[in-house]
Amino acid sequence: MRNVNLNILKFLASINNFCLSLANIGLGVSHQLSVISYQLSVISHQSSVSAFFSLLPAPQSPFSV
């Protein structure tokens, strides 16, 4: 009977470790998504600034004829 209880405890511990590993994978994915989201916001900001400046007229040289 003691051997059966020990096997059940080992089985429960392995399930616990499996669940913890899934949680760690989830945290890693969540972190990666946050990084990607930040990078996309930076790219979007750079594009909007670039688009704004492309709408401005080109500066004229005071020496141009």
Jmol script that loads the backbone (N, CA, C; Angstrom):
load data "model"
ATOM      1  N   MET A   1       0.834  -1.206   0.000  1.00  0.00           N
ATOM      2  CA  MET A   1       0.000   0.000   0.000  1.00  0.00           C
ATOM      3  C   MET A   1       0.873   1.262   0.000  1.00  0.00           C
ATOM      4  N   ARG A   2       1.971   1.218   0.747  1.00  0.00           N
ATOM      5  CA  ARG A   2       2.873   2.367   0.809  1.00  0.00           C
ATOM      6  C   ARG A   2       3.481   2.632  -0.560  1.00  0.00           C
ATOM      7  N   ASN A   3       3.806   1.588  -1.289  1.00  0.00           N
ATOM      8  CA  ASN A   3       4.378   1.713  -2.618  1.00  0.00           C
ATOM      9  C   ASN A   3       3.387   2.377  -3.578  1.00  0.00           C
ATOM     10  N   VAL A   4       2.098   2.054  -3.447  1.00  0.00           N
ATOM     11  CA  VAL A   4       1.055   2.648  -4.292  1.00  0.00           C
ATOM     12  C   VAL A   4       0.926   4.136  -3.992  1.00  0.00           C
ATOM     13  N   ASN A   5       0.932   4.485  -2.694  1.00  0.00           N
ATOM     14  CA  ASN A   5       0.844   5.893  -2.302  1.00  0.00           C
ATOM     15  C   ASN A   5       2.047   6.679  -2.820  1.00  0.00           C
ATOM     16  N   LEU A   6       3.217   6.078  -2.766  1.00  0.00           N
ATOM     17  CA  LEU A   6       4.417   6.730  -3.257  1.00  0.00           C
ATOM     18  C   LEU A   6       4.321   6.962  -4.766  1.00  0.00           C
ATOM     19  N   ASN A   7       3.809   5.977  -5.484  1.00  0.00           N
ATOM     20  CA  ASN A   7       3.630   6.129  -6.935  1.00  0.00           C
ATOM     21  C   ASN A   7       2.609   7.216  -7.259  1.00  0.00           C
ATOM     22  N   ILE A   8       1.555   7.297  -6.469  1.00  0.00           N
ATOM     23  CA  ILE A   8       0.533   8.339  -6.679  1.00  0.00           C
ATOM     24  C   ILE A   8       1.154   9.713  -6.420  1.00  0.00           C
ATOM     25  N   LEU A   9       1.957   9.849  -5.377  1.00  0.00           N
ATOM     26  CA  LEU A   9       2.611  11.128  -5.085  1.00  0.00           C
ATOM     27  C   LEU A   9       3.580  11.518  -6.202  1.00  0.00           C
ATOM     28  N   LYS A  10       4.318  10.549  -6.717  1.00  0.00           N
ATOM     29  CA  LYS A  10       5.234  10.839  -7.826  1.00  0.00           C
ATOM     30  C   LYS A  10       4.462  11.281  -9.060  1.00  0.00           C
ATOM     31  N   PHE A  11       3.329  10.624  -9.308  1.00  0.00           N
ATOM     32  CA  PHE A  11       2.499  10.987 -10.451  1.00  0.00           C
ATOM     33  C   PHE A  11       1.961  12.406 -10.293  1.00  0.00           C
ATOM     34  N   LEU A  12       1.482  12.737  -9.103  1.00  0.00           N
ATOM     35  CA  LEU A  12       0.971  14.085  -8.856  1.00  0.00           C
ATOM     36  C   LEU A  12       2.081  15.129  -8.977  1.00  0.00           C
ATOM     37  N   ALA A  13       3.278  14.799  -8.521  1.00  0.00           N
ATOM     38  CA  ALA A  13       4.401  15.723  -8.650  1.00  0.00           C
ATOM     39  C   ALA A  13       4.744  15.948 -10.114  1.00  0.00           C
ATOM     40  N   SER A  14       4.686  14.898 -10.927  1.00  0.00           N
ATOM     41  CA  SER A  14       4.990  15.068 -12.351  1.00  0.00           C
ATOM     42  C   SER A  14       3.931  15.927 -13.034  1.00  0.00           C
ATOM     43  N   ILE A  15       2.675  15.778 -12.644  1.00  0.00           N
ATOM     44  CA  ILE A  15       1.610  16.630 -13.200  1.00  0.00           C
ATOM     45  C   ILE A  15       1.858  18.083 -12.788  1.00  0.00           C
ATOM     46  N   ASN A  16       2.249  18.288 -11.545  1.00  0.00           N
ATOM     47  CA  ASN A  16       2.537  19.638 -11.054  1.00  0.00           C
ATOM     48  C   ASN A  16       3.687  20.255 -11.846  1.00  0.00           C
ATOM     49  N   ASN A  17       4.753  19.498 -12.058  1.00  0.00           N
ATOM     50  CA  ASN A  17       5.888  20.009 -12.827  1.00  0.00           C
ATOM     51  C   ASN A  17       5.483  20.328 -14.257  1.00  0.00           C
ATOM     52  N   PHE A  18       4.640  19.496 -14.837  1.00  0.00           N
ATOM     53  CA  PHE A  18       4.154  19.739 -16.198  1.00  0.00           C
ATOM     54  C   PHE A  18       3.367  21.049 -16.249  1.00  0.00           C
ATOM     55  N   CYS A  19       2.494  21.251 -15.278  1.00  0.00           N
ATOM     56  CA  CYS A  19       1.695  22.490 -15.247  1.00  0.00           C
ATOM     57  C   CYS A  19       2.591  23.711 -15.050  1.00  0.00           C
ATOM     58  N   LEU A  20       3.607  23.584 -14.212  1.00  0.00           N
ATOM     59  CA  LEU A  20       4.533  24.697 -14.019  1.00  0.00           C
ATOM     60  C   LEU A  20       5.295  25.009 -15.301  1.00  0.00           C
ATOM     61  N   SER A  21       5.688  23.976 -16.029  1.00  0.00           N
ATOM     62  CA  SER A  21       6.403  24.227 -17.282  1.00  0.00           C
ATOM     63  C   SER A  21       5.493  24.905 -18.299  1.00  0.00           C
ATOM     64  N   LEU A  22       4.224  24.529 -18.336  1.00  0.00           N
ATOM     65  CA  LEU A  22       3.281  25.209 -19.232  1.00  0.00           C
ATOM     66  C   LEU A  22       3.122  26.675 -18.849  1.00  0.00           C
ATOM     67  N   ALA A  23       3.079  26.937 -17.550  1.00  0.00           N
ATOM     68  CA  ALA A  23       2.958  28.325 -17.091  1.00  0.00           C
ATOM     69  C   ALA A  23       4.190  29.125 -17.489  1.00  0.00           C
ATOM     70  N   ASN A  24       5.368  28.522 -17.365  1.00  0.00           N
ATOM     71  CA  ASN A  24       6.597  29.220 -17.753  1.00  0.00           C
ATOM     72  C   ASN A  24       6.624  29.492 -19.246  1.00  0.00           C
ATOM     73  N   ILE A  25       6.161  28.548 -20.040  1.00  0.00           N
ATOM     74  CA  ILE A  25       6.090  28.765 -21.486  1.00  0.00           C
ATOM     75  C   ILE A  25       5.130  29.916 -21.772  1.00  0.00           C
ATOM     76  N   GLY A  26       4.009  29.938 -21.076  1.00  0.00           N
ATOM     77  CA  GLY A  26       3.029  31.017 -21.255  1.00  0.00           C
ATOM     78  C   GLY A  26       3.616  32.371 -20.918  1.00  0.00           C
ATOM     79  N   LEU A  27       4.408  32.431 -19.852  1.00  0.00           N
ATOM     80  CA  LEU A  27       5.037  33.698 -19.481  1.00  0.00           C
ATOM     81  C   LEU A  27       6.030  34.128 -20.543  1.00  0.00           C
ATOM     82  N   GLY A  28       6.757  33.178 -21.100  1.00  0.00           N
ATOM     83  CA  GLY A  28       7.705  33.507 -22.160  1.00  0.00           C
ATOM     84  C   GLY A  28       7.014  34.047 -23.388  1.00  0.00           C
ATOM     85  N   VAL A  29       5.907  33.426 -23.763  1.00  0.00           N
ATOM     86  CA  VAL A  29       5.143  33.887 -24.922  1.00  0.00           C
ATOM     87  C   VAL A  29       4.580  35.271 -24.654  1.00  0.00           C
ATOM     88  N   SER A  30       4.065  35.487 -23.447  1.00  0.00           N
ATOM     89  CA  SER A  30       3.515  36.793 -23.093  1.00  0.00           C
ATOM     90  C   SER A  30       4.591  37.874 -23.177  1.00  0.00           C
ATOM     91  N   HIS A  31       5.782  37.561 -22.695  1.00  0.00           N
ATOM     92  CA  HIS A  31       6.875  38.536 -22.752  1.00  0.00           C
ATOM     93  C   HIS A  31       7.245  38.834 -24.205  1.00  0.00           C
ATOM     94  N   GLN A  32       7.332  37.801 -25.028  1.00  0.00           N
ATOM     95  CA  GLN A  32       7.689  38.003 -26.437  1.00  0.00           C
ATOM     96  C   GLN A  32       6.644  38.861 -27.137  1.00  0.00           C
ATOM     97  N   LEU A  33       5.367  38.636 -26.832  1.00  0.00           N
ATOM     98  CA  LEU A  33       4.309  39.442 -27.448  1.00  0.00           C
ATOM     99  C   LEU A  33       4.424  40.900 -27.013  1.00  0.00           C
ATOM    100  N   SER A  34       4.803  41.133 -25.755  1.00  0.00           N
ATOM    101  CA  SER A  34       4.991  42.505 -25.285  1.00  0.00           C
ATOM    102  C   SER A  34       6.130  43.182 -26.035  1.00  0.00           C
ATOM    103  N   VAL A  35       7.214  42.451 -26.256  1.00  0.00           N
ATOM    104  CA  VAL A  35       8.361  43.006 -26.976  1.00  0.00           C
ATOM    105  C   VAL A  35       7.967  43.326 -28.413  1.00  0.00           C
ATOM    106  N   ILE A  36       7.269  42.413 -29.055  1.00  0.00           N
ATOM    107  CA  ILE A  36       6.844  42.627 -30.449  1.00  0.00           C
ATOM    108  C   ILE A  36       5.896  43.823 -30.529  1.00  0.00           C
ATOM    109  N   SER A  37       4.973  43.922 -29.585  1.00  0.00           N
ATOM    110  CA  SER A  37       4.035  45.041 -29.565  1.00  0.00           C
ATOM    111  C   SER A  37       4.777  46.366 -29.426  1.00  0.00           C
ATOM    112  N   TYR A  38       5.773  46.408 -28.541  1.00  0.00           N
ATOM    113  CA  TYR A  38       6.566  47.624 -28.362  1.00  0.00           C
ATOM    114  C   TYR A  38       7.316  47.969 -29.642  1.00  0.00           C
ATOM    115  N   GLN A  39       7.929  46.958 -30.269  1.00  0.00           N
ATOM    116  CA  GLN A  39       8.680  47.208 -31.498  1.00  0.00           C
ATOM    117  C   GLN A  39       7.765  47.738 -32.594  1.00  0.00           C
ATOM    118  N   LEU A  40       6.563  47.187 -32.694  1.00  0.00           N
ATOM    119  CA  LEU A  40       5.618  47.671 -33.703  1.00  0.00           C
ATOM    120  C   LEU A  40       5.184  49.102 -33.421  1.00  0.00           C
ATOM    121  N   SER A  41       5.026  49.455 -32.148  1.00  0.00           N
ATOM    122  CA  SER A  41       4.638  50.831 -31.831  1.00  0.00           C
ATOM    123  C   SER A  41       5.762  51.806 -32.183  1.00  0.00           C
ATOM    124  N   VAL A  42       7.008  51.392 -31.982  1.00  0.00           N
ATOM    125  CA  VAL A  42       8.147  52.245 -32.350  1.00  0.00           C
ATOM    126  C   VAL A  42       8.191  52.428 -33.858  1.00  0.00           C
ATOM    127  N   ILE A  43       8.019  51.347 -34.602  1.00  0.00           N
ATOM    128  CA  ILE A  43       8.023  51.417 -36.068  1.00  0.00           C
ATOM    129  C   ILE A  43       6.882  52.300 -36.558  1.00  0.00           C
ATOM    130  N   SER A  44       5.710  52.147 -35.954  1.00  0.00           N
ATOM    131  CA  SER A  44       4.549  52.953 -36.340  1.00  0.00           C
ATOM    132  C   SER A  44       4.814  54.433 -36.089  1.00  0.00           C
ATOM    133  N   HIS A  45       5.421  54.739 -34.935  1.00  0.00           N
ATOM    134  CA  HIS A  45       5.737  56.132 -34.610  1.00  0.00           C
ATOM    135  C   HIS A  45       6.742  56.701 -35.611  1.00  0.00           C
ATOM    136  N   GLN A  46       7.769  55.922 -35.929  1.00  0.00           N
ATOM    137  CA  GLN A  46       8.774  56.381 -36.887  1.00  0.00           C
ATOM    138  C   GLN A  46       8.148  56.624 -38.252  1.00  0.00           C
ATOM    139  N   SER A  47       7.219  55.759 -38.651  1.00  0.00           N
ATOM    140  CA  SER A  47       6.563  55.922 -39.946  1.00  0.00           C
ATOM    141  C   SER A  47       5.703  57.175 -39.978  1.00  0.00           C
ATOM    142  N   SER A  48       4.993  57.439 -38.874  1.00  0.00           N
ATOM    143  CA  SER A  48       4.127  58.622 -38.856  1.00  0.00           C
ATOM    144  C   SER A  48       4.956  59.902 -38.861  1.00  0.00           C
ATOM    145  N   VAL A  49       6.098  59.907 -38.162  1.00  0.00           N
ATOM    146  CA  VAL A  49       6.976  61.081 -38.171  1.00  0.00           C
ATOM    147  C   VAL A  49       7.549  61.272 -39.573  1.00  0.00           C
ATOM    148  N   SER A  50       7.964  60.182 -40.194  1.00  0.00           N
ATOM    149  CA  SER A  50       8.515  60.254 -41.548  1.00  0.00           C
ATOM    150  C   SER A  50       7.457  60.760 -42.530  1.00  0.00           C
ATOM    151  N   ALA A  51       6.232  60.279 -42.383  1.00  0.00           N
ATOM    152  CA  ALA A  51       5.152  60.727 -43.268  1.00  0.00           C
ATOM    153  C   ALA A  51       4.874  62.211 -43.066  1.00  0.00           C
ATOM    154  N   PHE A  52       4.917  62.685 -41.818  1.00  0.00           N
ATOM    155  CA  PHE A  52       4.689  64.094 -41.541  1.00  0.00           C
ATOM    156  C   PHE A  52       5.734  64.957 -42.243  1.00  0.00           C
ATOM    157  N   PHE A  53       7.007  64.584 -42.097  1.00  0.00           N
ATOM    158  CA  PHE A  53       8.061  65.384 -42.699  1.00  0.00           C
ATOM    159  C   PHE A  53       8.054  65.305 -44.220  1.00  0.00           C
ATOM    160  N   SER A  54       7.531  64.219 -44.769  1.00  0.00           N
ATOM    161  CA  SER A  54       7.465  64.132 -46.229  1.00  0.00           C
ATOM    162  C   SER A  54       6.402  65.076 -46.787  1.00  0.00           C
ATOM    163  N   LEU A  55       5.463  65.519 -45.952  1.00  0.00           N
ATOM    164  CA  LEU A  55       4.426  66.451 -46.395  1.00  0.00           C
ATOM    165  C   LEU A  55       4.912  67.899 -46.405  1.00  0.00           C
ATOM    166  N   LEU A  56       5.984  68.165 -45.674  1.00  0.00           N
ATOM    167  CA  LEU A  56       6.501  69.523 -45.618  1.00  0.00           C
ATOM    168  C   LEU A  56       7.228  69.878 -46.929  1.00  0.00           C
ATOM    169  N   PRO A  57       7.155  71.135 -47.336  1.00  0.00           N
ATOM    170  CA  PRO A  57       7.885  71.516 -48.551  1.00  0.00           C
ATOM    171  C   PRO A  57       9.391  71.435 -48.332  1.00  0.00           C
ATOM    172  N   ALA A  58      10.104  71.159 -49.408  1.00  0.00           N
ATOM    173  CA  ALA A  58      11.563  71.069 -49.316  1.00  0.00           C
ATOM    174  C   ALA A  58      12.127  72.442 -49.026  1.00  0.00           C
ATOM    175  N   PRO A  59      13.113  72.536 -48.158  1.00  0.00           N
ATOM    176  CA  PRO A  59      13.701  73.854 -47.867  1.00  0.00           C
ATOM    177  C   PRO A  59      14.405  74.413 -49.105  1.00  0.00           C
ATOM    178  N   GLN A  60      14.293  75.699 -49.278  1.00  0.00           N
ATOM    179  CA  GLN A  60      14.930  76.365 -50.427  1.00  0.00           C
ATOM    180  C   GLN A  60      16.208  77.032 -49.965  1.00  0.00           C
ATOM    181  N   SER A  61      17.214  76.921 -50.771  1.00  0.00           N
ATOM    182  CA  SER A  61      18.477  77.585 -50.477  1.00  0.00           C
ATOM    183  C   SER A  61      18.329  79.069 -50.788  1.00  0.00           C
ATOM    184  N   PRO A  62      18.862  79.945 -49.950  1.00  0.00           N
ATOM    185  CA  PRO A  62      18.755  81.379 -50.238  1.00  0.00           C
ATOM    186  C   PRO A  62      19.564  81.765 -51.480  1.00  0.00           C
ATOM    187  N   PHE A  63      20.417  80.883 -51.956  1.00  0.00           N
ATOM    188  CA  PHE A  63      21.230  81.195 -53.133  1.00  0.00           C
ATOM    189  C   PHE A  63      20.674  80.595 -54.421  1.00  0.00           C
ATOM    190  N   SER A  64      19.512  79.880 -54.313  1.00  0.00           N
ATOM    191  CA  SER A  64      18.964  79.266 -55.517  1.00  0.00           C
ATOM    192  C   SER A  64      18.310  80.322 -56.393  1.00  0.00           C
ATOM    193  N   VAL A  65      18.348  80.097 -57.682  1.00  0.00           N
ATOM    194  CA  VAL A  65      17.803  81.084 -58.631  1.00  0.00           C
ATOM    195  C   VAL A  65      16.469  80.627 -59.110  1.00  0.00           C
TER     196      VAL A  65
END
end "model"
wireframe off; spacefill off
backbone 0.3
color backbone group
